[in-house]
Structure formats: C-alpha cells, structure tokens
Amino acid sequence: MNRKIITGIASFGMSGKVFHGPLLTNHDGFQLKTIVERTKNEAAALYPGVEIIREYDKLLQDKEIELVIVNTPDHTHYDLALEAINAGKHVIVEKPFTQTLEQAYALIEAAREKGVMLSVFQNRRWDGDFLTVQQVIQNNLLGKLVEFESHFDRFRNYIQAGTWKENADTGTGTLYNLGSHLIDQAVVLFGVPDAVDAEIRILRPGGEVDDCFDIRLSYNYIKVTLKASYLVREQGPKYFLHGVHGSFVKSGLDVQEDALKAGGVPGTQGWGTEGEQNWGILNTDIDDLHYKGKIETLPGNYLAFYDNIYDHIVNGKPLAVKAEQAAETIKIIMAAYKSNELHQTIRLADV
C-alpha cells in the first residue's frame, strides 16, 4: 500500500481507545495524524507521534486529513458528521448511525452532493462467530433455514454513573447500542424484513434507558428473533440456527474486543482465534450422513472493515457497509419502538 489515507479521530473515549486507534495504527493503508481529546491526556501516552488537539473544528480545518472518524456520543453523530462532510472529508460514523431516520437520509444526501464516502462502523460483521454463522448458512449445512435467534446479553445490574448512555434521551438505550449490531447482522443475512414486532423494557431499578429487548423480524420464509438484556448473569448460546436438516448452536462472544482492551495487536499471528470451548455445535444430516460435533470458529478480523474502506477510497471498490444499509437499521429500530408503544406489529413500509 503505497498511499496512506490521512485520518483523524473525533474523540478518544472507549471506541477511540479500544477500536479505532489500534486498528488504524496497525493498518498499512492509514496514517493516524490527529486525535481530538477534549479534556483528558490519555492519547498522547499511547500515540506519541499523533497530534492531540482539543477542538473538533481544528480537525476539519486540516487540509491533509481525508478521513474523519465520528465516534463521539450518539446524539452528536448527525451534527459532527454533517460538518465533516461539508468540509469535504470522507466520514466513518460509529454505530448507531444516527438517532432518527431523517438524520440518516440527510447525511446520505449531503455525502452524495459532496462526493465523499460515508460509512458506519458495523465491526461485528467481522466477528468470528458471525463469519462462521454465514458459512454454515451459505454452505447449506442445515438445509432450508427456518429459524434464527441471536443474543447480545450482559450482566450489569447497576446504573453506571457519569455516562450519557444511562440518561433518558432519544437514541440512548440498549436497542440503539447493542441492537444496532444484531439488526445489522440479520439484514446482512436475510435482507430487510417486512415488519417488526418488539417488546422493549427497563429492567434495572432506577434505570432511565431500555436495557432489555425482544424483537421479531418478519420474513415470509424464516422466523428471526433478536434479544438482549443487561441482567443475564449466566450466559446461554449467542446463536441458534434451525433448519429442516439440523441445528447449529454457538456460545461465547468474539474475542477481539477483549484482546484489544488487553493491548493486543490486530493482525498478528492467531489474531481473532477462539478457544475450542466456545466452538459451535453442528447437529445435522449432510448427504444422508448424520453428523454431530464441533465446528471450529473462523478467526475474527476487524481490520477487514478498514481493508474495505481503503479499497473503496483508493481503488474504487464497492463499500461493504453502506450508509443506506445503516439507515435501514435505524428504520428497524424506530419500528421496534413504535411496535412496543402500540403493542402491535409495524410494517417497515409504514415507518
């Protein structure tokens, strides 16, 4: 990769420290030039060769910077992404894309008018377990798939102090936070559903934002259920797939986030490789032979997201995570809230 894409990060919270900083600095196609860190001084110690600034406007004024990562609090995504687009920068927005569908459409139109790239950091398309699920489906190991269930559960039985994520506001809560991953994965596998039926709750005492959801996506050929809760201390399987020939059940979370938090270097030997204890169980008939056993999880690879961003900007290859797809995710989230409020199934065409 002879050309480097000069990049700036709009904040240095969790996603900057854990995801974007390590991924960008360990990718040959990018040069991380600038990080906006408004009050703390953590970035300088980790990235001594990177310019640390306090003001986002200064980032946008730098003519060398081609790509801006908008990874600020969710309620600021629209305004800051629009400013970057209007400054002529390519933009990656942290998920969830926006708080409303109108904001999503406005950003898409602005990027089109300016002729810049707009994508969303849906990194969990490159989780090892999801890559494995895709292979199970694509290789038709279960025959005709009839049911798919996906979970993203945690145990956090307290209200985390000092974070905007626990404050009641449009665009906060576990449906936007974790649901954006599960919905995106479902749409990658099955396309946009016809309708949504959802139950969304606040389970933790004193909570202001939803911390539990159960969503059913309506397709005419498969039953799809997406679930998350902050009060699951004993984890069950993450994926259930059932087809006319058998089932695939997969437990455990992708290992990359914990590895990044521990200072691991993405792209090194063994990166994204999961221990055998969490490999999925396949129980099926293949060519009239019954098989039951473990399936090795494919290695996860978050760097592949940035591989695609590079190939799109430099080589003109198709974008993997299109803003239009991210807008569909926001549309499904809005339909889910409406379904929960009205206690009825909501057609996507009516949102």
C-alpha positions in Angstrom: 0.0 0.0 0.0 1.9 3.0 -1.3 -0.7 5.6 -0.4 -1.7 6.4 3.1 -5.1 7.8 4.0 -4.5 10.6 6.4 -7.1 10.2 9.2 -8.4 12.0 12.3 -10.4 10.6 15.2 -13.1 12.9 16.7 -12.8 11.7 20.3 -10.8 9.4 22.5 -13.5 7.6 24.5 -13.9 3.8 24.6 -14.2 3.3 20.8 -11.2 5.5 20.1 -9.0 3.7 22.6 -10.2 0.2 22.1 -11.1 0.1 18.4 -10.2 2.9 16.0 -6.8 3.8 17.5 -5.4 0.3 17.4 -7.0 -0.7 14.1 -5.8 2.5 12.3 -2.3 2.4 13.6 -1.9 -1.3 12.8 -3.1 -0.9 9.2 -0.6 -0.1 6.5 -3.1 1.9 4.5 -3.8 4.6 7.1 -1.8 7.3 8.9 -3.5 8.5 12.1 -2.5 12.1 12.2 -4.8 13.7 14.8 -7.0 12.8 17.8 -9.4 15.1 19.4 -9.3 14.6 23.2 -11.2 17.4 24.8 -10.3 17.2 28.5 -8.0 14.2 29.3 -4.5 13.5 28.2 -4.6 9.7 27.6 -4.0 9.6 23.8 -0.5 11.3 24.0 0.9 8.4 26.0 -0.4 5.8 23.7 0.3 7.6 20.4 3.3 9.9 21.0 3.6 10.6 17.3 0.0 11.7 16.8 -1.2 15.3 17.2 -3.6 15.7 20.1 -6.0 18.6 19.9 -8.9 19.9 21.9 -11.3 21.3 19.2 -13.1 19.4 16.5 -13.2 22.4 14.2 -9.4 22.3 14.1 -9.5 18.7 12.8 -11.8 19.7 10.0 -9.6 22.7 9.0 -6.6 20.4 8.4 -6.5 20.0 4.6 -4.2 17.0 4.9 -6.9 14.9 6.7 -9.0 12.9 4.2 -11.0 10.7 6.6 -12.7 11.6 9.9 -14.0 9.0 12.4 -17.0 10.4 14.2 -17.0 8.3 17.3 -18.5 10.9 19.7 -21.6 10.4 21.9 -24.5 9.2 19.8 -26.6 12.4 20.0 -23.7 14.3 18.3 -23.3 11.9 15.3 -25.5 13.8 13.0 -24.1 17.3 13.6 -20.5 16.3 13.6 -20.7 14.0 10.6 -22.5 16.7 8.6 -19.8 19.2 9.5 -17.1 16.8 8.3 -19.0 16.0 5.1 -19.4 19.7 4.4 -15.6 20.1 5.0 -15.1 17.6 2.1 -13.9 14.8 4.3 -14.7 11.1 4.0 -16.6 10.0 7.1 -17.0 6.9 9.2 -19.7 7.2 11.9 -19.6 5.0 14.9 -22.8 2.9 15.4 -25.6 3.7 15.9 -25.5 5.8 12.7 -28.0 8.5 13.8 -30.8 9.0 16.2 -33.5 9.4 13.6 -34.2 8.2 10.1 -34.5 11.8 8.8 -30.9 12.5 10.1 -29.7 9.3 8.3 -31.2 10.4 5.0 -29.9 13.9 5.3 -26.3 12.7 5.8 -26.6 10.3 2.9 -27.8 13.1 0.6 -25.1 15.5 1.9 -22.3 12.9 1.2 -23.7 12.3 -2.3 -23.7 16.0 -3.0 -20.2 16.5 -1.8 -18.9 13.3 -3.5 -17.4 11.9 -0.3 -17.6 8.4 1.3 -20.0 7.8 4.2 -19.9 4.5 6.1 -20.7 3.2 9.6 -18.5 1.2 11.9 -20.5 -2.1 12.0 -17.4 -4.0 13.0 -19.4 -7.0 14.3 -19.9 -8.2 10.7 -16.3 -9.4 11.2 -16.8 -11.2 14.5 -15.6 -14.8 14.2 -18.9 -16.3 15.3 -20.8 -14.3 12.8 -18.4 -15.2 10.0 -18.9 -18.8 11.0 -22.7 -18.5 11.0 -22.6 -17.0 7.5 -20.6 -20.0 6.3 -23.0 -22.5 7.9 -25.8 -20.8 6.0 -24.0 -20.3 2.7 -22.8 -23.9 2.7 -26.4 -25.1 3.3 -25.3 -27.3 6.3 -28.8 -27.2 7.8 -30.9 -27.4 4.7 -33.6 -24.8 4.4 -33.2 -22.5 7.3 -36.5 -21.9 9.3 -35.4 -20.2 12.5 -32.6 -17.8 13.5 -32.1 -16.4 17.0 -29.3 -14.1 18.1 -28.4 -12.7 21.6 -26.2 -10.0 22.9 -26.5 -10.3 26.7 -24.6 -8.8 29.5 -24.7 -8.6 33.3 -24.7 -5.1 34.6 -27.1 -4.8 37.4 -26.3 -1.2 38.3 -26.7 2.2 36.7 -23.2 3.3 35.5 -22.5 6.7 36.9 -21.3 9.6 34.8 -22.2 8.4 31.3 -24.6 9.8 28.8 -25.5 6.3 27.9 -27.6 6.0 31.0 -29.5 9.3 30.5 -33.0 9.2 29.0 -32.9 10.7 25.6 -33.7 9.8 22.0 -31.1 7.4 20.7 -29.9 6.0 24.0 -30.5 2.6 25.4 -29.5 -1.0 24.6 -31.6 -1.2 21.4 -29.6 1.6 19.8 -26.3 0.4 21.4 -26.4 -3.4 21.0 -29.5 -3.8 18.9 -27.8 -1.9 16.0 -25.3 -4.8 15.8 -27.9 -7.6 15.9 -30.1 -5.9 13.4 -27.3 -5.2 11.0 -26.2 -8.8 11.1 -29.8 -10.0 10.5 -30.1 -7.7 7.5 -26.8 -8.9 6.1 -28.1 -12.5 6.3 -31.7 -12.1 5.3 -32.3 -8.7 3.9 -34.7 -6.0 5.1 -37.8 -7.5 6.9 -41.4 -6.8 6.0 -42.4 -6.0 9.6 -41.2 -5.7 13.2 -42.8 -6.8 16.4 -40.9 -5.8 19.6 -41.0 -5.7 23.4 -38.6 -3.3 25.0 -38.2 -2.8 28.7 -36.2 -1.1 31.5 -35.3 -3.9 34.0 -32.7 -2.4 36.3 -34.0 -0.5 39.3 -33.6 3.3 38.8 -32.8 2.8 35.1 -33.9 5.6 32.6 -33.0 3.8 29.4 -34.1 0.5 27.9 -31.8 -2.4 28.9 -33.8 -5.3 27.5 -35.4 -6.1 24.2 -37.0 -9.0 22.3 -37.5 -8.2 18.6 -39.1 -10.4 16.0 -38.3 -9.6 12.3 -41.0 -10.8 9.9 -39.9 -12.6 6.8 -42.0 -14.9 4.7 -39.6 -17.8 4.9 -37.8 -17.7 8.3 -38.5 -16.7 11.9 -35.9 -14.3 13.2 -35.6 -13.3 16.8 -33.1 -10.8 18.3 -32.7 -10.4 22.0 -30.5 -8.5 24.6 -30.6 -7.9 28.3 -28.3 -6.3 30.9 -29.5 -8.8 33.5 -28.1 -12.1 32.2 -25.6 -13.4 34.6 -25.5 -17.0 33.3 -24.9 -16.7 29.6 -26.7 -19.1 27.2 -25.9 -19.6 23.5 -25.4 -16.5 21.3 -26.8 -18.0 18.2 -29.5 -20.6 17.5 -30.0 -21.7 13.9 -32.5 -24.4 13.0 -33.2 -25.9 9.5 -35.0 -28.8 8.0 -31.9 -31.0 8.3 -30.5 -29.9 11.7 -29.3 -27.2 14.0 -26.2 -25.0 14.8 -25.8 -23.6 18.3 -23.0 -21.2 19.2 -21.9 -19.7 22.6 -19.4 -17.1 23.6 -18.6 -13.6 22.4 -16.0 -12.7 19.8 -12.5 -12.5 21.4 -11.3 -9.4 19.6 -12.7 -6.7 21.9 -11.1 -8.2 25.0 -7.8 -8.7 23.1 -7.8 -5.0 22.1 -8.6 -3.9 25.6 -5.6 -6.0 26.8 -3.3 -4.3 24.4 -3.3 -7.0 21.7 -2.1 -6.1 18.2 -4.6 -6.8 15.5 -3.4 -8.7 12.5 -0.7 -10.6 14.4 -0.5 -14.4 14.3 -3.5 -16.0 15.9 -5.5 -12.8 16.0 -9.2 -13.3 16.4 -8.9 -17.1 17.1 -11.3 -18.5 19.6 -10.7 -21.3 22.0 -12.3 -24.7 21.3 -14.5 -24.5 24.4 -16.7 -22.0 22.6 -16.8 -23.6 19.1 -20.3 -24.1 17.9 -22.2 -27.4 17.8 -23.5 -28.7 14.5 -26.1 -31.4 14.5 -27.3 -32.2 11.0 -27.7 -34.5 8.1 -25.3 -34.0 5.2 -25.7 -36.1 2.0 -27.7 -38.7 4.0 -25.0 -38.9 6.7 -25.7 -37.8 10.2 -23.0 -35.5 11.8 -22.9 -34.1 15.3 -19.8 -32.3 16.6 -18.0 -29.0 17.0 -17.3 -26.6 14.2 -14.1 -24.5 14.5 -14.9 -20.8 14.7 -13.4 -18.8 11.9 -11.0 -16.1 13.0 -12.5 -12.7 13.6 -10.9 -9.8 11.7 -11.9 -6.2 12.5 -9.1 -5.0 10.3 -11.2 -6.2 7.3 -13.5 -3.2 7.8 -10.6 -0.8 7.2 -9.3 -3.0 4.4 -12.6 -2.3 2.6 -12.6 1.4 3.5 -9.1 1.7 2.0 -10.0 -0.3 -1.2 -13.1 1.9 -1.6 -11.3 5.2 -1.3 -8.1 4.3 -3.1 -9.2 1.6 -5.6 -12.9 2.4 -6.1 -14.1 -1.0 -4.9 -17.7 -1.4 -3.5 -18.2 -0.3 0.1 -19.0 -3.1 2.5 -21.0 -1.1 5.0 -23.1 1.4 3.1 -24.8 4.3 4.8 -28.0 3.3 3.2 -27.8 -0.1 5.0 -27.2 1.7 8.3 -30.3 3.8 7.6 -32.3 0.6 7.3 -31.1 -0.4 10.7 -32.3 2.9 12.2 -35.6 2.4 10.4 -36.0 -1.0 12.0 -35.1 0.4 15.5 -37.7 3.1 15.1 -40.3 0.5 14.0 -39.4 -1.6 17.1 -40.0 1.4 19.4 -43.3 2.1 17.7 -44.3 -1.6 18.0 -43.5 -1.6 21.7 -45.5 1.6 22.2 -48.6 0.4 20.3 -48.4 -3.3 21.2 -48.7 -4.3 17.6 -46.7 -5.4 14.6 -45.3 -2.5 12.5 -44.8 -2.8 8.8 -41.5 -1.2 7.6 -43.3 0.4 4.7 -45.3 2.5 7.3 -42.2 3.9 9.1 
